[in-house]
Amino acid sequence: MAFATIDMTKGITGTIPVANGGTGLASGTTGQFLKFTGTTTVASAAVDPGITMADNWRITSGATGVNTPLTSNWERVDTSGQGTIGSAMTQSSGVFSFGNTGIYQITFMAYLEGNDESRYNTINIMGTINNSSYVNLTESSQFHQSTQSNTAYACVMCSTYFDVTDTSNCKVRFHYAPATTNITLIGASSYNATNVMFIRLGDT
């Protein structure tokens, strides 16, 4: 027994409601998906893209003395095997600018070497929301101990979330203040010594 077929492209106008097995939509949007809103209505919604930007920068040579901020020898990490996501951060004289608004996780890692016993080798992430006055977003200090004849090494790290509501005004820079002149902030161009990481977590 043969079954008749129905041509669904003929004799139908408008949209088929959800209650009748349709979507309730006249058309879809590229890159979006269908979701229920809690009733019988289906809505077209954008796909959450997840992390759209991850970037990594480092200083390529060592720094001594107080650097507030660290203004020179910055490069975007380009070592073979290391990757990034999305567009790069930009920087000018140590001031970093963001390409898109959003909530960012910013991590600053500093590597120290020296032959002196010292306390409170301090790093800071400084931020501005008006492209003028900077405030301390976070800081960390490291006790560094050594004898005068031997070199010791230490690492200090700080991290924060920064709400970039305006890419023209929201910027960050990185400060370093050693306890003594015998402590050097290590930089390198072939691996990550002192470096900063930026990850965009989501919309502001």
Solvent accessible surface area in square Angstrom, and as a share of the most:
residue,aa,sasa,rsa
1,M,214,0.95
2,A,97,0.75
3,F,172,0.72
4,A,102,0.79
5,T,132,0.76
6,I,143,0.72
7,D,72,0.37
8,M,120,0.53
9,T,119,0.69
10,K,145,0.61
11,G,88,0.84
12,I,75,0.38
13,T,130,0.76
14,G,73,0.70
15,T,62,0.36
16,I,65,0.33
17,P,65,0.41
18,V,33,0.19
19,A,92,0.71
20,N,112,0.57
21,G,73,0.70
22,G,17,0.17
23,T,57,0.33
24,G,35,0.34
25,L,55,0.27
26,A,94,0.73
27,S,91,0.59
28,G,63,0.60
29,T,77,0.45
30,T,139,0.81
31,G,58,0.55
32,Q,70,0.31
33,F,92,0.38
34,L,91,0.45
35,K,95,0.40
36,F,136,0.57
37,T,76,0.44
38,G,74,0.72
39,T,96,0.56
40,T,95,0.55
41,T,78,0.45
42,V,12,0.07
43,A,28,0.22
44,S,40,0.26
45,A,18,0.14
46,A,70,0.54
47,V,85,0.49
48,D,120,0.62
49,P,102,0.64
50,G,37,0.36
51,I,84,0.43
52,T,50,0.29
53,M,10,0.04
54,A,23,0.18
55,D,5,0.02
56,N,18,0.09
57,W,26,0.09
58,R,0,0.00
59,I,2,0.01
60,T,40,0.23
61,S,49,0.31
62,G,42,0.41
63,A,18,0.14
64,T,85,0.50
65,G,23,0.22
66,V,102,0.58
67,N,34,0.18
68,T,73,0.42
69,P,25,0.16
70,L,5,0.02
71,T,67,0.39
72,S,68,0.44
73,N,75,0.39
74,W,22,0.08
75,E,41,0.18
76,R,78,0.28
77,V,13,0.08
78,D,106,0.55
79,T,43,0.25
80,S,111,0.72
81,G,86,0.83
82,Q,84,0.37
83,G,70,0.67
84,T,55,0.32
85,I,84,0.43
86,G,52,0.50
87,S,64,0.42
88,A,37,0.28
89,M,2,0.01
90,T,84,0.49
91,Q,55,0.24
92,S,80,0.51
93,S,74,0.48
94,G,0,0.00
95,V,37,0.21
96,F,0,0.00
97,S,28,0.18
98,F,9,0.04
99,G,53,0.51
100,N,82,0.42
101,T,53,0.31
102,G,0,0.00
103,I,50,0.26
104,Y,2,0.01
105,Q,55,0.24
106,I,0,0.00
107,T,13,0.08
108,F,0,0.00
109,M,41,0.18
110,A,0,0.00
111,Y,72,0.27
112,L,1,0.00
113,E,53,0.24
114,G,8,0.07
115,N,58,0.30
116,D,19,0.10
117,E,102,0.46
118,S,6,0.04
119,R,149,0.54
120,Y,153,0.58
121,N,0,0.00
122,T,22,0.13
123,I,0,0.00
124,N,20,0.10
125,I,0,0.00
126,M,27,0.12
127,G,1,0.01
128,T,2,0.01
129,I,125,0.64
130,N,77,0.39
131,N,76,0.39
132,S,83,0.54
133,S,67,0.43
134,Y,44,0.17
135,V,91,0.52
136,N,71,0.37
137,L,55,0.27
138,T,32,0.18
139,E,93,0.42
140,S,30,0.19
141,S,53,0.34
142,Q,51,0.23
143,F,85,0.36
144,H,2,0.01
145,Q,112,0.50
146,S,17,0.11
147,T,81,0.47
148,Q,124,0.55
149,S,102,0.66
150,N,94,0.48
151,T,74,0.43
152,A,24,0.19
153,Y,144,0.55
154,A,19,0.14
155,C,51,0.31
156,V,6,0.03
157,M,100,0.45
158,C,8,0.05
159,S,46,0.30
160,T,25,0.14
161,Y,142,0.54
162,F,11,0.04
163,D,63,0.33
164,V,0,0.00
165,T,84,0.49
166,D,58,0.30
167,T,46,0.26
168,S,74,0.48
169,N,49,0.25
170,C,1,0.00
171,K,34,0.15
172,V,0,0.00
173,R,57,0.21
174,F,0,0.00
175,H,18,0.08
176,Y,1,0.00
177,A,32,0.25
178,P,19,0.12
179,A,45,0.35
180,T,45,0.26
181,T,116,0.67
182,N,72,0.37
183,I,0,0.00
184,T,35,0.20
185,L,0,0.00
186,I,32,0.16
187,G,16,0.16
188,A,11,0.09
189,S,68,0.44
190,S,78,0.50
191,Y,122,0.46
192,N,45,0.23
193,A,4,0.03
194,T,0,0.00
195,N,7,0.04
196,V,0,0.00
197,M,69,0.31
198,F,0,0.00
199,I,52,0.26
200,R,28,0.10
201,L,76,0.38
202,G,23,0.22
203,D,114,0.59
204,T,87,0.50
